[in-house]
């Protein structure tokens, strides 16, 4: 199905990313012949291919309709909402709308790829109104684990939809305006056709907690530390950096930053007028000059990323920072699903060094989520009173649980958002009306390739099975005129009585005899036949299916 051209009385919703997985959010709204994109993000890693670092939505189903896209609205600056813009914008070529903080983050990404002069970025203010094509949009302040998060009230001729973005209810966010409770409560009188809502924490009981809640626990922990303290958190969580910096100053510790992305985010925040009341941060190279009991280090790498600052410190190969017995590392962050093993490995290294490790638990509130738990979802339903709840932003289990929970909270209708599923919100009752192609694009060097690319499949096969390359030189009767040239990489261990290359060479020298003086068979047929025979032989001998290429060169 191609992307339709909606009529004036039609309002459509299409998720192409973020509905069925955590990350790479990409949503479209259609009305009056035009489409509006909300968010354009990435996800990190891929459950199928371990070599993949970054993936994003495949937009093949909308590329041919790019001229009907009125604009791209960014709700906030997290990578899963903004990280794909510089990759996908050349295929969309539409104006971009973002708050100052998100615009600054995006501008730096665009500079890295030479697009900063091409992309039209329109800066918008929280709690303001804008018009993008046929879409009249009100930007409403929310709370989240990044500064300047927003939701979008999207009004069209066919009706109104409320897109929450990422959010939580926090009346004391420490930085920014926080959730605009007054405006959200007014939405109950505005006949909201649908609320497209974050599902990430629907399985969590109670409330997510306020940034204010972590101040006292973190203060008490750091106060009782005798040596160096390192707190690892997400670089984008500028509010947490602000909280930690103020705690450090209050306890007589100087505050240093470690990690390029941490410095970048702090610089952007200051450019936008935040963090101006803090003393200057200590640079990485100067941290070693501060007494261990007089320094608090805030660093990146809480997810165990191989090149992350904390992992390099744990491995002892960070240029400026070391760590030793009696030091404390505090993980003021959540574990992103899929990172459990890498985090555990890093913590084991820290433990071997005699480091005290402190993580968030029910009894140790040193991190609060940026997404709504059940009580907050119920509160939002009661404020907005949408006719339909559309669950997005989560894995399938989160989205299905959200639908069930909303129906149990007197929401009259609830629909699971599914990548590629086109939903018509108006006219009539909201319903699925078609399926569009969707998938993942992978960053591969300077290229974007699909998740089903043969390149990825071949790499995966080589990783688990190795590769074999055979080059033969024969005369016109297919008699070998030189020893077979064999290269077997990653196939099997070479032991005293079993060398894989010798095994393959012996098989080839014997097998090619069956084609001697085969005038009725051409070279391509013989190559294919020998390749299949060699694959069967290798599987029988080593239980492997390597990537295999066999070439025959006939010399006259």
Residue pairs with C-beta under 8 A, 6 or more apart in sequence:
1 61
1 422
1 434
1 435
1 436
2 61
2 64
2 65
2 436
3 14
3 30
3 35
3 61
3 62
3 64
3 65
3 68
3 436
4 12
4 30
4 422
4 434
5 33
5 65
5 68
6 12
6 30
6 31
6 32
6 33
6 34
6 35
7 32
7 33
8 31
8 32
8 33
8 157
8 158
9 157
9 158
9 426
9 427
10 30
10 31
10 158
10 424
10 426
10 427
11 29
11 30
11 31
11 156
11 158
11 159
11 161
11 193
11 424
11 425
11 426
12 28
12 29
12 30
12 31
12 422
12 423
12 424
12 425
12 433
13 27
13 28
13 29
13 30
13 161
13 194
13 196
13 390
13 417
13 422
13 423
13 425
14 27
14 28
14 29
14 30
14 420
14 421
14 422
14 423
14 436
15 26
15 27
15 28
15 392
15 417
15 418
15 419
15 420
15 421
16 26
16 27
16 28
16 57
16 58
16 59
16 61
16 62
16 419
16 420
16 436
16 438
17 23
17 24
17 25
17 26
17 27
17 41
17 56
17 57
17 419
17 438
18 24
18 25
18 26
18 27
18 39
18 41
18 80
18 392
18 393
18 394
18 419
19 391
19 392
19 393
19 394
19 399
19 416
19 417
19 418
19 419
19 421
20 395
20 396
20 399
20 418
20 419
21 43
21 395
21 419
22 43
22 80
22 200
22 336
22 337
22 393
22 394
22 395
23 41
23 42
23 43
23 44
23 79
23 80
24 41
24 42
24 43
24 55
24 56
24 57
24 80
24 84
24 440
25 39
25 40
25 41
25 80
25 81
25 392
25 393
26 37
26 39
26 40
26 41
26 56
26 57
26 59
26 84
27 37
27 38
27 39
27 163
27 196
27 392
28 35
28 36
28 37
28 38
28 62
29 35
29 36
29 38
29 135
29 154
29 156
29 161
29 163
30 36
31 134
31 135
31 156
31 157
31 158
32 133
32 134
32 156
32 157
33 68
33 134
34 68
34 69
34 70
34 133
34 134
34 135
35 62
35 65
35 68
35 69
35 70
36 69
36 70
36 71
36 72
36 73
36 132
36 133
36 135
36 154
37 69
37 71
37 72
37 73
37 92
37 94
38 72
38 73
38 74
38 75
38 152
38 163
38 165
39 73
39 74
39 75
39 81
39 82
39 165
40 56
40 57
40 72
40 74
40 81
40 82
40 83
40 84
40 85
40 88
40 89
41 56
41 78
41 79
41 80
41 81
41 82
41 83
41 84
42 54
42 55
42 56
42 79
42 80
42 83
42 84
42 87
43 54
43 55
43 56
43 80
44 53
44 54
44 55
44 79
44 336
45 52
45 53
45 55
45 338
46 52
46 55
46 440
46 442
46 451
47 338
48 451
48 460
49 442
49 451
49 456
49 459
49 460
50 463
51 456
51 459
51 460
51 463
52 442
52 443
52 456
53 443
54 83
54 442
54 443
55 440
55 441
55 442
55 443
55 451
56 83
56 84
56 87
56 88
56 440
56 441
56 443
56 448
57 84
57 88
57 419
57 438
57 439
57 440
57 441
58 437
58 438
58 439
58 440
58 441
58 450
58 451
59 88
59 91
59 92
59 441
60 437
60 439
61 420
61 436
61 437
61 438
62 69
62 436
63 91
66 91
66 92
66 93
66 94
69 92
69 94
70 94
70 95
70 132
70 133
70 134
70 135
71 94
71 95
71 96
71 97
71 122
71 132
71 133
72 85
72 89
72 92
72 94
72 95
72 96
72 97
73 97
73 98
73 132
73 137
73 152
74 81
74 82
74 85
74 96
74 97
74 98
74 99
74 102
74 106
75 81
75 149
75 150
75 151
75 152
75 163
75 165
75 166
76 82
76 99
76 101
76 102
76 144
76 146
76 148
76 149
76 150
76 165
76 166
77 98
77 101
77 102
77 105
77 106
77 146
77 148
77 236
78 144
78 146
78 166
78 236
79 236
81 165
81 166
82 98
82 102
82 105
82 106
82 109
83 109
85 96
85 106
85 109
85 110
85 119
86 106
86 109
86 110
86 112
86 113
86 115
87 441
87 443
87 448
89 96
89 115
89 119
90 115
95 120
95 121
95 122
95 132
96 106
96 119
96 120
96 121
96 122
97 121
97 122
97 124
97 130
97 132
98 106
98 121
98 122
98 123
98 124
99 123
99 124
99 125
99 126
99 139
99 148
99 150
100 123
100 148
100 272
101 146
101 147
101 148
101 268
101 269
101 272
101 274
102 148
103 121
103 123
104 268
104 271
104 272
105 265
105 268
106 119
106 121
107 116
107 121
108 264
108 268
110 116
110 118
110 119
122 130
124 130
124 139
125 139
126 139
126 140
126 141
126 148
126 150
126 177
127 138
127 139
127 140
127 141
127 177
127 180
127 183
128 138
128 139
129 136
129 137
129 138
129 139
130 137
130 139
131 137
134 156
134 157
135 154
135 155
135 156
136 154
136 155
136 156
137 152
137 153
137 154
137 155
138 152
138 153
138 155
139 150
139 151
139 152
140 150
140 151
140 152
140 153
140 180
140 183
140 184
141 149
141 150
141 176
141 177
141 178
141 179
141 180
141 183
142 149
142 150
142 151
142 164
142 165
142 166
142 167
142 168
142 179
142 180
143 149
143 167
143 168
143 169
143 170
143 173
143 176
143 178
143 179
143 370
144 165
144 166
144 167
144 168
144 370
144 371
145 234
145 236
145 237
145 239
145 240
145 368
145 369
145 370
146 236
146 237
146 238
146 239
146 370
147 175
147 176
147 238
147 239
147 269
147 272
147 274
148 176
148 272
149 165
149 166
149 167
149 176
149 370
150 165
151 162
151 163
151 164
151 165
151 167
152 162
152 163
152 165
153 160
153 161
153 162
153 163
153 187
153 190
154 160
154 161
154 162
154 163
158 425
158 426
158 427
159 191
159 193
159 425
159 426
160 190
160 191
160 192
160 193
161 192
161 193
161 194
161 195
161 196
161 425
162 187
162 192
162 194
162 195
162 196
162 384
162 386
163 195
163 196
164 195
164 196
164 197
164 198
164 380
165 198
166 198
166 200
166 370
166 371
166 393
167 179
167 198
167 370
167 371
167 372
167 380
168 179
168 208
168 369
168 370
168 371
168 372
168 376
169 179
169 181
169 207
169 208
169 372
169 376
169 379
169 380
170 178
170 179
170 208
170 209
170 210
170 211
170 212
171 178
171 179
171 181
171 210
172 178
172 210
172 211
172 212
173 210
173 211
173 239
174 211
174 212
174 239
174 242
174 243
175 238
175 239
175 242
175 274
176 239
181 383
184 380
184 383
184 384
185 383
187 383
187 384
187 385
188 382
188 383
188 384
188 385
191 387
192 384
192 385
192 386
192 387
193 386
193 387
193 388
193 425
193 426
193 430
194 386
194 387
194 388
194 389
194 390
194 425
194 430
195 380
195 381
195 384
195 386
195 388
195 389
195 390
196 390
196 392
196 417
197 377
197 380
197 389
197 390
197 391
197 392
197 393
197 402
198 371
198 372
198 392
198 393
198 394
199 391
199 392
199 393
199 394
199 398
199 399
199 401
199 402
200 369
200 371
200 393
200 394
200 398
201 208
201 369
201 371
201 372
201 373
202 373
202 374
202 377
202 391
202 394
202 398
202 401
202 402
202 405
203 397
203 398
203 401
204 369
204 373
204 374
205 373
205 374
205 375
206 373
206 374
206 375
207 373
207 375
207 376
208 368
208 369
208 370
208 371
208 372
208 373
208 376
209 365
209 368
209 369
210 368
211 239
211 240
211 243
211 368
213 365
213 368
214 240
214 243
214 332
214 365
214 366
214 367
214 368
215 243
215 247
217 364
217 365
217 366
218 231
218 243
218 244
218 247
218 330
218 332
218 366
219 247
219 250
219 251
221 328
221 330
221 358
221 364
221 366
222 229
222 231
222 247
222 248
222 251
222 253
222 296
222 330
223 251
225 293
225 328
225 356
226 293
226 326
227 292
227 293
227 324
227 326
227 327
227 328
228 292
228 293
228 295
228 297
228 323
228 327
228 328
229 253
229 295
229 296
229 297
229 327
229 328
229 330
230 258
230 297
230 298
230 299
230 310
230 313
230 323
230 327
230 328
230 329
230 330
231 244
231 296
231 297
231 298
231 299
231 329
231 330
231 332
232 298
232 299
232 300
232 301
232 302
232 310
232 329
232 330
232 331
232 332
232 333
233 240
233 241
233 244
233 298
233 302
233 332
233 333
233 367
234 240
234 300
234 302
234 333
235 259
235 261
235 262
235 264
235 265
235 300
236 265
237 333
238 265
238 266
238 269
238 274
238 275
240 332
240 367
241 257
241 262
241 265
241 266
241 275
241 298
242 274
242 275
242 278
244 255
244 296
244 298
244 332
245 255
245 275
245 278
245 281
245 298
246 278
247 296
248 254
248 255
248 296
249 255
249 278
249 279
251 296
252 294
253 293
253 294
253 295
253 296
254 279
254 282
254 290
254 294
254 295
254 296
255 278
255 279
255 281
255 282
255 295
255 296
255 297
255 298
256 281
256 282
256 283
256 284
256 286
256 287
256 290
256 295
256 296
256 297
256 298
257 263
257 266
257 281
257 282
257 283
257 284
257 297
257 298
257 299
258 284
258 287
258 297
258 298
258 299
258 300
258 309
258 313
258 318
258 320
258 321
259 299
259 300
259 301
259 308
259 309
260 300
261 300
262 298
262 299
262 300
262 309
266 275
266 281
269 275
270 276
282 290
282 295
284 319
284 320
284 321
285 320
287 295
287 297
287 320
287 321
288 320
288 321
288 322
292 327
297 321
299 309
299 310
299 313
299 321
300 308
300 309
300 310
301 308
301 309
301 310
301 311
301 312
301 313
301 346
302 308
302 310
302 331
302 332
302 333
302 343
303 333
303 335
303 336
303 339
303 342
303 343
304 310
304 311
304 339
304 341
304 342
304 343
304 344
304 345
304 346
305 311
305 342
306 342
309 318
309 321
310 329
310 346
311 346
312 318
313 321
313 322
313 323
314 323
314 346
314 349
314 350
314 353
315 349
316 322
323 329
323 350
323 353
323 355
324 353
324 354
324 355
325 353
325 354
325 355
326 354
326 355
326 356
327 353
327 354
327 355
327 356
328 355
328 356
328 357
328 358
329 350
329 355
329 356
329 357
329 358
330 358
330 366
331 343
331 357
331 358
331 359
331 360
331 366
331 367
332 360
332 366
332 367
333 360
333 367
334 360
334 367
334 369
335 343
337 395
347 357
350 357
351 357
358 364
358 366
359 366
360 366
360 367
372 380
374 405
377 402
377 405
377 406
377 409
378 409
381 389
381 406
381 409
381 410
381 411
386 411
387 412
387 413
387 430
388 411
388 412
388 413
388 414
388 415
388 425
388 429
388 430
389 402
389 403
389 406
389 411
389 413
389 414
389 415
390 414
390 415
390 416
390 417
390 423
390 430
391 398
391 399
391 400
391 402
391 403
391 406
391 414
391 415
391 416
391 417
392 399
392 417
394 402
396 416
399 416
399 417
399 418
400 416
402 414
402 416
403 414
403 415
403 416
404 414
406 414
407 414
413 429
413 430
415 423
415 430
415 432
417 423
419 438
420 435
420 436
420 437
420 438
421 432
421 434
421 435
422 432
422 433
422 434
422 435
422 436
423 430
423 431
423 432
423 433
424 430
424 431
424 433
439 450
439 451
439 452
440 450
440 451
441 448
441 449
441 450
441 451
442 448
442 449
442 450
442 451
442 453
442 456
444 453
444 455
444 456
449 455
449 456
458 547
461 545
461 546
461 547
462 489
462 490
462 546
462 547
463 490
465 490
465 491
465 544
465 545
465 546
465 547
466 488
466 489
466 490
466 491
466 492
466 544
466 546
466 547
467 488
467 489
467 490
467 491
467 546
467 547
467 548
467 549
468 486
468 487
468 488
468 489
468 491
468 504
468 534
468 538
468 546
468 547
468 548
468 549
469 486
469 487
469 488
469 548
469 549
469 550
469 551
470 484
470 485
470 486
470 487
470 504
470 508
470 534
470 548
470 549
470 550
470 551
471 484
471 485
471 551
471 553
472 480
472 484
472 485
472 508
472 512
472 550
472 551
472 552
472 553
473 480
473 481
473 482
473 553
473 555
474 480
474 481
474 512
474 552
474 553
474 554
474 555
475 481
475 554
475 555
475 556
476 554
476 556
477 516
477 517
478 512
478 515
478 516
478 517
478 518
478 526
478 552
478 554
479 516
480 509
480 512
481 555
483 505
484 504
484 505
484 508
484 509
486 501
486 504
486 505
486 508
487 501
488 500
488 501
488 504
488 546
490 546
491 500
491 538
491 542
491 544
491 546
492 498
492 500
492 542
492 544
494 500
494 501
500 542
503 541
504 534
504 538
507 533
507 534
507 537
508 530
508 534
511 530
511 533
511 534
512 530
515 521
515 526
515 529
515 530
518 526
523 552
523 554
526 552
527 550
527 551
527 552
530 550
530 552
531 548
531 549
531 550
534 548
534 550
535 545
535 548
538 544
538 545
538 546
538 548
539 545
